[in-house]
Each structure stands twice: as C-alpha cells, then as structure tokens.
C-alpha cells in the first residue's frame, strides 16, 4: 500500500534473480519507467496502479519472466507496456488504456502469455509485435487503437486465438514474412476475409492489413472488424 512517484531514474526496479511479490501499490509519474523488470527476475506483480509515466509504464526486458495480474497501467507518453529482449512474462487480466503511443509493444525475441487483458484507447497501434517476437495472445479485448488493433511487423510470429478486436484503424496489420498462427475462432468461425495494403506513413514495407469479421457473436468468439478502423529489488 505504498505510493512511489516522481523518481528521476524510475519508480520500482526488479533485477538479478529476485522474485518479490509487489501488490496494491500506486506507482506514478516516474522517469524512465514506473516499473522495470530485467535480468532473470521473476516477480509477482498484482493489483498495482502504474500511471502518468513520462516514458513507459511497465518495462520487462532481458530474460525476465513472472506473473503480472490485475494491474492498471495507463496514461504513459510512450508504450504503456514494453516487453523486449528474451523476456517471457505471464500477463493476465490487466487494464491497459489511454496512452500517447501503443498499449503493448512486444519485440526482439520476447515471448510470454498475454490473456484476458483489456487494451484500449491508444494513439498508435494498440498492440505491436515486432522483431522476432512470438507471444501467445488469447482472449484479449483490443479496442480503439489509433493506427490499428494488432500489428504483426516483419518476421514476427506467435499464437493468436479468441481475441476481440474492434474500433481501430484496421483490426490487423500484417507485415511480410510473418509466421503467426491464428488458432480457433480467429479463422474457423470467419465469415469474411479481406486483404489490402496497409495505409499510413508508419506502415511496414510490403505490409498487408487483414480484416476479419467472425461469427457467431459474443466474447467467446473473435470479432475482428474494421473501424475508423525510488525502489530497487535484487538478489543478494
């Protein structure tokens, strides 16, 4: 039940091989990142509020892992959540909303599981999967992405199933050499599939935008539609 705010070099840093449990704190307006997890750290991060970061809200990099559940991450100037390096977090039931950039960026060789998260209200793509990242994303709600719902950039991969995506500038934007798997209702329940070049100055070279409208209706099935369209913890 702490408030950690306005740190000049970040809010909370978890590193080394540490595995702390960080629960129910307010981590606000810290430079760098409100919370950063790196090295081989594997924390449990639950029910925290991370908001108003001048840069990124939550950063998970290196070979970090851990459980990130039921957190509110919002109002960052850069990505609300950034996952890079060889990180492989388990992120479930988080509220990620209202950012000046993307909601969730996964890049480099990162992987991990991202399930039952709400990602909404971002000026850039709500979710951007870049580099050789291969996340597993299931049962997420992705809405109101200013430049698209989910971007799969050049050579990205992963598994995507049972996600609900709408009210963005294109539900999916898929680059060349992407090897992602669309499981379950992403494809099997589809009614229509359209492909045409992605639009906008930030679109990857040779990118394609795939828009799917799937049925039957309901959160148990995907609906992919084109809309307008201060503290350091380490091991001893």
C-alpha distance (Angstrom), angle and dihedral (degrees) to the residues before:
residue distance angle dihedral
X1 . . .
X2 3.78 . .
X3 3.78 132.1 .
X4 3.79 114.9 -140.4
X5 3.79 113.5 -176.6
X6 3.80 146.9 156.5
X7 3.80 96.7 15.3
X8 3.79 113.0 168.2
X9 3.83 94.3 -143.9
X10 3.81 100.0 32.6
X11 3.75 137.9 -66.7
X12 3.81 110.7 -102.4
X13 3.82 123.5 4.4
X14 3.82 120.0 -166.5
X15 3.79 114.6 -174.0
X16 3.81 147.3 144.6
X17 3.81 113.2 41.7
X18 3.78 93.7 -43.2
X19 3.80 123.2 141.0
X20 3.82 107.6 -169.9
X21 3.79 126.1 165.2
X22 3.80 111.7 -126.5
X23 3.80 112.9 -173.6
X24 3.80 137.9 171.2
X25 3.80 102.2 -4.4
X26 3.80 133.1 139.9
X27 3.81 110.6 -128.6
X28 3.79 108.7 -177.6
X29 3.80 142.7 174.1
X30 3.81 98.5 -14.0
X31 3.81 121.4 159.8
X32 3.82 117.1 -115.4
X33 3.80 96.7 12.2
X34 3.76 135.6 -19.6
X35 3.80 89.1 -132.5
X36 3.83 127.3 8.4
X37 3.80 126.6 -173.3
X38 3.80 119.3 -171.3
X39 3.81 146.7 148.6
X40 3.84 109.8 35.2
X41 3.79 95.3 -36.6
X42 3.79 117.9 144.9
X43 3.81 109.2 -174.0
X44 3.77 132.5 168.8
X45 3.81 107.8 -125.3
X46 3.81 113.0 -175.8
X47 3.80 138.5 166.1
X48 3.79 97.1 -6.6
X49 3.79 127.7 142.6
X50 3.81 115.0 -134.7
X51 3.77 112.4 -179.9
X52 3.80 147.7 149.6
X53 3.80 97.2 26.2
X54 3.83 113.8 171.1
X55 3.82 85.9 -143.7
X56 3.85 124.3 9.0
X57 3.76 128.3 -11.3
X58 3.83 102.1 -150.2
X59 3.82 124.2 11.1
X60 3.82 122.8 -170.0
X61 3.80 114.6 178.5
X62 3.83 145.5 143.3
X63 3.84 108.1 37.1
X64 3.77 95.3 -36.7
X65 3.79 121.6 145.5
X66 3.81 133.6 161.9
X67 3.79 139.8 123.1
X68 3.81 120.8 -63.6
X69 3.80 109.5 -176.7
X70 3.80 138.6 165.2
X71 3.80 94.9 -5.3
X72 3.80 125.8 146.9
X73 3.81 111.6 -135.5
X74 3.78 116.1 177.2
X75 3.80 151.8 139.7
X76 3.81 99.5 33.7
X77 3.79 121.4 157.6
X78 3.81 90.9 -138.8
X79 3.82 126.3 25.0
X80 3.77 113.8 -27.2
X81 3.83 88.2 -143.3
X82 3.81 124.4 20.8
X83 3.84 122.0 -173.8
X84 3.80 117.7 -178.4
X85 3.79 146.0 145.7
X86 3.81 110.9 36.7
X87 3.79 94.5 -37.5
X88 3.81 118.9 147.4
X89 3.81 110.6 -174.0
X90 3.79 127.9 172.8
X91 3.80 105.8 -132.1
X92 3.78 117.6 -177.7
X93 3.81 136.8 165.4
X94 3.82 96.3 -2.3
X95 3.80 125.7 151.4
X96 3.82 109.1 -134.6
X97 3.78 113.4 175.7
X98 3.81 150.6 140.8
X99 3.80 107.2 29.6
X100 3.79 133.7 157.6
X101 3.81 89.7 -134.4
X102 3.84 130.8 18.2
X103 3.77 127.0 -28.3
X104 3.80 98.2 -139.5
X105 3.82 126.1 12.4
X106 3.82 118.2 -173.2
X107 3.79 116.2 -179.7
X108 3.83 148.8 143.9
X109 3.84 107.1 37.9
X110 3.78 96.2 -34.8
X111 3.78 121.8 142.5
X112 3.81 131.1 163.7
X113 3.79 137.0 130.6
X114 3.81 123.3 -74.8
X115 3.80 112.9 -174.7
X116 3.81 137.5 162.5
X117 3.82 94.4 0.1
X118 3.80 125.6 146.4
X119 3.81 111.7 -138.8
X120 3.79 112.8 179.7
X121 3.78 146.1 148.9
X122 3.81 106.9 28.9
X123 3.80 129.3 149.8
X124 3.82 93.5 -141.2
X125 3.84 127.3 39.0
X126 3.78 110.0 -42.4
X127 3.83 90.3 -134.9
X128 3.82 124.2 19.0
X129 3.82 119.4 -172.8
X130 3.81 109.4 -170.0
X131 3.80 142.5 167.8
X132 3.81 111.9 11.8
X133 3.79 94.8 -35.2
X134 3.81 116.2 147.8
X135 3.80 111.3 -171.7
X136 3.79 126.9 169.9
X137 3.81 109.3 -129.4
X138 3.78 119.8 -175.7
X139 3.80 135.1 165.5
X140 3.81 96.6 -3.2
X141 3.80 125.2 149.9
X142 3.82 110.6 -136.5
X143 3.81 117.1 -178.6
X144 3.80 142.2 158.2
X145 3.79 99.3 17.9
X146 3.79 107.2 170.4
X147 3.82 94.3 -144.2
X148 3.79 100.2 23.5
X149 3.78 143.6 -48.0
X150 3.82 105.0 -101.5
X151 3.83 122.3 3.2
X152 3.79 118.3 -161.4
X153 3.79 104.3 -167.8
X154 3.79 129.4 -160.8
X155 3.84 112.7 -43.0
X156 3.82 94.6 -4.7
X157 3.79 120.0 142.6
X158 3.78 142.3 170.8
X159 3.78 140.1 122.4
X160 3.82 122.0 -71.2
X161 3.80 121.8 -174.1
X162 3.81 139.5 158.2
X163 3.80 95.9 -0.6
X164 3.81 122.3 152.1
X165 3.80 112.4 -141.1
X166 3.78 127.5 175.1
X167 3.79 148.1 133.6
X168 3.78 97.0 43.6
X169 3.78 134.0 114.1
X170 3.80 90.6 -89.6
X171 3.79 124.2 -15.7
X172 3.81 95.6 -125.4
X173 3.80 132.6 15.4
X174 3.77 111.9 -170.0
X175 3.82 124.4 -169.3
X176 3.79 131.0 -153.5
X177 3.83 120.5 -71.9
X178 3.81 93.2 19.4
X179 3.82 112.3 157.1
X180 3.79 100.5 -174.5
X181 3.80 121.5 146.0
X182 3.80 119.4 -131.3
X183 3.78 105.0 -155.4
X184 3.76 133.6 -168.4
X185 3.78 118.1 -17.0
X186 3.81 93.7 3.9
X187 3.79 87.3 85.9
X188 3.80 110.8 0.2
X189 3.80 95.1 64.8
X190 3.78 96.4 39.9
X191 3.77 122.1 135.6
X192 3.81 99.3 -176.1
X193 3.79 137.4 11.0
X194 3.80 122.8 -166.0
X195 3.81 128.6 -179.1
X196 3.76 127.5 -171.0
X197 3.82 136.1 142.2
X198 3.77 115.9 -69.5
X199 3.78 115.1 -111.8
X200 3.77 131.5 -136.5
X201 3.80 136.9 60.5
X202 3.82 93.1 -87.0
X203 3.80 95.8 55.3
X204 3.83 113.2 121.4
X205 3.80 117.9 -111.7
X206 3.80 111.3 -83.4
X207 3.81 89.8 3.5
X208 3.76 119.3 163.5
X209 3.77 127.1 -153.7
X210 3.80 113.4 -142.8
X211 3.76 116.9 -166.4
X212 3.78 119.2 -170.6
X213 3.77 127.9 -174.1
X214 3.78 107.8 -163.7
X215 3.77 134.2 -173.1
X216 2.90 162.1 -114.5
X217 3.80 95.2 52.5
X218 3.77 122.1 -112.7
X219 3.78 140.8 81.4
X220 3.80 91.6 -86.0
X221 3.79 87.0 67.7
X222 3.78 129.1 50.9
X223 3.75 121.0 -105.3
X224 3.79 108.4 -170.1
X225 3.76 106.6 178.8
X226 3.78 137.4 168.3
X227 3.77 110.8 -115.8
X228 3.78 130.7 167.2
X229 3.16 51.1 -34.8
X230 40.22 96.4 -107.2
X231 3.94 95.5 147.3
X232 3.83 131.0 89.5
X233 3.81 122.3 -173.5
X234 3.77 121.2 -171.5
X235 3.77 140.6 150.0
X236 3.80 117.8 -88.6
